[in-house]
Amino acid sequence: METRRMCCLQLFCLILIGLFVSEIYSSSSIVSNIIDESIGESFEENWIVSKTEDYLAKSKDIVETESKGIPKKPRFLCLHGHGSNATLLEDHFKNWPDFVLEKMDFVFINGPFPVDDGLFEWFTSDEDFANFENFDEGIAYIEDRMIELGPFDGVLGFSQGAVVAGVLPGMQAQGVCLTKVGKIEHVIIISGAKLGGRMFPMPKLAETAFSSPINIPSLHIFGETDIARLNALELVEAYVDPLVIFHRGGHEVPKLDEDGLKIMFTFLKEINAIV
Ligand SMILES: *[C@@H]1O[C@H](CO)[C@@H](O)[C@H](O)[C@H]1NC(C)=O
């Protein structure tokens, strides 16, 4: 009888402890949510401040611009990944806050070569990436779209699109392509790779693209578990003073955390998207 009562008591105590622990657990996750939210808010607040300053500076600019015809938002031609398309890539940027997105103009286009229904690529490579079939045609297609939809200030690419975005400025500097459009002033390269690096061979047309360091503002974004991590790094090294957002995620357009946003702001300043 006595042992049975002891058992009941023990069971009761265990249940109490269980309830207590689960209460602590749930309240601590509430606390961390609140912390997350307030970090988000303090960023928004900082941004409202600088947005106001930005706005004041901008309106001053606008007055001056009337006669001189200067600044506008930097315009980027955006190149999606392999087997993707314009709208799918555009969706990925829903992760980025409006106060970043509204500083730039992103124009998304489909690649030239279909791989599936409504899905495209910029060039076709065989299984082991040893050969490209149609690299030159892909580049010519991009130049045509730039003439049609331009002028552009920069190029942005994700994955296969970033392989192309990463090589275009060097090819243009060497005069082998994009001769009928303005200079590419800056690039955003997300999970890219260097042609002629560890993963891809160098197409003949791009042979000289990396013969000297690429000296324009560049923002490189890739993740800890990104399949393109090492390849992306090779591209970083091809640029002068590259800005890098190295995030916790994988092969994706990541959310921008506090560190990511700081680097993003530095980039936006470099390309005069923030005054
Ligand atoms: C891209 O692909 C999605 C999903 O297959 C499709 O809904 C969309 O219409 C396509 N967009 C373009 C521009 O082809």
The ligand as an SDF file (V2000), in Angstrom:
LIG
                    3D

 14 14  0  0  0  0  0  0  0  0999 V2000
    8.0830   29.9390  -65.1100 C   0  0  0  0  0  0  0  0  0  0  0  0
    7.7380   28.6650  -64.6300 O   0  0  0  0  0  0  0  0  0  0  0  0
    6.5730   28.6480  -63.8260 C   0  0  0  0  0  0  0  0  0  0  0  0
    6.4330   27.2470  -63.2580 C   0  0  0  0  0  0  0  0  0  0  0  0
    6.6630   26.2630  -64.2290 O   0  0  0  0  0  0  0  0  0  0  0  0
    5.3870   29.0980  -64.6620 C   0  0  0  0  0  0  0  0  0  0  0  0
    4.2330   29.1220  -63.8490 O   0  0  0  0  0  0  0  0  0  0  0  0
    5.6520   30.4850  -65.2050 C   0  0  0  0  0  0  0  0  0  0  0  0
    4.6290   30.9030  -66.0660 O   0  0  0  0  0  0  0  0  0  0  0  0
    6.9820   30.5100  -65.9650 C   0  0  0  0  0  0  0  0  0  0  0  0
    7.2950   31.9000  -66.3110 N   0  0  0  0  0  0  0  0  0  0  0  0
    7.8120   32.2680  -67.4900 C   0  0  0  0  0  0  0  0  0  0  0  0
    8.1120   33.7100  -67.6400 C   0  0  0  0  0  0  0  0  0  0  0  0
    8.0260   31.4850  -68.3910 O   0  0  0  0  0  0  0  0  0  0  0  0
  1  2  1  0
  1 10  1  0
  2  3  1  0
  3  4  1  0
  3  6  1  0
  4  5  1  0
  6  7  1  0
  6  8  1  0
  8  9  1  0
  8 10  1  0
 10 11  1  0
 11 12  1  0
 12 13  1  0
 12 14  2  0
M  END
$$$$
